[in-house]
Amino acid sequence: MRLTGWALPELSPPDDDTATPSEALARYAAQSGRFTVNGRAPLHVDYPQQRPALREHFWQRRDAEYSGFTVIADLAYPDGYMEVRCANSTTEAMARGRESWFLPDPARHTDLPDADRRYRVIGNRDVNGFLWLGATDAMRLKMACEAYCGAPLFGRNLQVLDWGVGCGRIARHLAPGIGDGFHGCNIDADNVSWCAAHLPGRFAPSKLEPPLPWPDATFDVIYGVSVFTHLRREWEQRWLAELRRVLKPGGVLMVTVHGQTAIDFAGLSPTEHHALQDRLAREGLVVTSSNNQLDGFVDHPDEYVNVFHSPDYIEREWATWFGRIVRLPGYLFTHDLILATKAP
Ligand SMILES: C[S@@+](CC[C@H](N)C(=O)[O-])C[C@H]1O[C@@H](n2cnc3c(N)ncnc32)[C@H](O)[C@@H]1O
């Protein structure tokens, strides 16, 4: 199988900005050893390849244009997934999942939500992206949770909630391993019905405002991917309190926010980029625009907005409800992952 993509080079030495393209390509060629597929060296790696478009997009990240790769490997899905990894020598142990992409065996995923349901969740209708991004998010969440807790996520009869499950983009990869204790909820009742009819687990519609339909201290783990990226501060504060309520003492919360990585990925000009960074540093939580992806499917579509969070804001404001807050920048692609716990 031939895989192409990009992975930023590790900057070494970091202080030389004057290399010609051929010198830069030669400098990073030794990094082709960073790639593995299913834990083994691939049949062939071509890295780095020059990608001028990446320099345009990531003008703030040095040598981003020397990021292209082609990897050739045997097509194999042990346990249902092909794991393509590009290691970084500086990645801390808890963030190691960020180095891997997971391609699910398509034969196990023939029953998929239609293009409109997928669009409401990820803003595009690309079915391949739905599958490999969903699998990669799911496996990275699993890895971060296990590193944070020091215990496996699967096979322990845990009660797990996917808060904002959408049409099961992530749930389809986690629910089978978790078993009967898997739950999902969403304000988009049509997508909840789709999940209930097609995926293992229990699914319930919920509202934009709390409460959730579960008693206090129900869940061992709650995750929510790209929900706090859409809620204003007032809603966020109420939801932090509510998620704490339904979490068991010692339970783990994993949610994503947009931070610096999302700013870098946003394709902003230097002026816009610095303006957003400054505003974020001043305000902590910034609503940048409205989002119309859920129009016609939820009660308060005008309350569905696009939001950025600063690290300081999270540490300061979220500590009211949760302890041991850990932030993994860019852990789910453009999203930062926040892990936190409810004190026993
Ligand atoms: C960007 S989508 C992500 C969906 C899913 N987590 C995923 O990653 O595929 C955001 C989802 O959050 C849901 N949502 C927004 N506010 C919510 C709330 N207060 N409670 C539950 N779900 C909410 C939306 O309906 C939408 O499905």
PDBQT file of the ligand as one rigid body, heavy atoms in Angstrom, charges set to zero:
ROOT
HETATM    1  C1  LIG A 401     -17.974  19.175  15.651  1.00  0.00    +0.000 C 
HETATM    2  S1  LIG A 401     -19.228  18.063  16.130  1.00  0.00    +0.000 S 
HETATM    3  C2  LIG A 401     -18.268  16.717  16.773  1.00  0.00    +0.000 C 
HETATM    4  C3  LIG A 401     -19.057  15.454  16.932  1.00  0.00    +0.000 C 
HETATM    5  C4  LIG A 401     -18.267  14.268  17.491  1.00  0.00    +0.000 C 
HETATM    6  N1  LIG A 401     -17.806  14.533  18.827  1.00  0.00    +0.000 N 
HETATM    7  C5  LIG A 401     -17.108  13.951  16.584  1.00  0.00    +0.000 C 
HETATM    8  O1  LIG A 401     -15.978  14.316  16.928  1.00  0.00    +0.000 OA
HETATM    9  O2  LIG A 401     -17.328  13.350  15.545  1.00  0.00    +0.000 OA
HETATM   10  C6  LIG A 401     -19.855  18.804  17.597  1.00  0.00    +0.000 C 
HETATM   11  C7  LIG A 401     -21.045  18.047  18.146  1.00  0.00    +0.000 C 
HETATM   12  O3  LIG A 401     -21.360  18.565  19.429  1.00  0.00    +0.000 OA
HETATM   13  C8  LIG A 401     -22.768  18.518  19.564  1.00  0.00    +0.000 C 
HETATM   14  N2  LIG A 401     -23.098  19.432  20.666  1.00  0.00    +0.000 N 
HETATM   15  C9  LIG A 401     -22.984  20.765  20.717  1.00  0.00    +0.000 A 
HETATM   16  N3  LIG A 401     -23.379  21.239  21.910  1.00  0.00    +0.000 NA
HETATM   17  C10 LIG A 401     -23.727  20.150  22.642  1.00  0.00    +0.000 A 
HETATM   18  C11 LIG A 401     -24.196  19.972  23.979  1.00  0.00    +0.000 A 
HETATM   19  N4  LIG A 401     -24.407  21.005  24.789  1.00  0.00    +0.000 N 
HETATM   20  N5  LIG A 401     -24.442  18.718  24.396  1.00  0.00    +0.000 NA
HETATM   21  C12 LIG A 401     -24.240  17.659  23.583  1.00  0.00    +0.000 A 
HETATM   22  N6  LIG A 401     -23.805  17.775  22.309  1.00  0.00    +0.000 NA
HETATM   23  C13 LIG A 401     -23.544  19.002  21.849  1.00  0.00    +0.000 A 
HETATM   24  C14 LIG A 401     -23.261  18.906  18.177  1.00  0.00    +0.000 C 
HETATM   25  O4  LIG A 401     -24.562  18.487  17.929  1.00  0.00    +0.000 OA
HETATM   26  C15 LIG A 401     -22.268  18.179  17.272  1.00  0.00    +0.000 C 
HETATM   27  O5  LIG A 401     -22.721  16.898  16.933  1.00  0.00    +0.000 OA
ENDROOT
TORSDOF 0
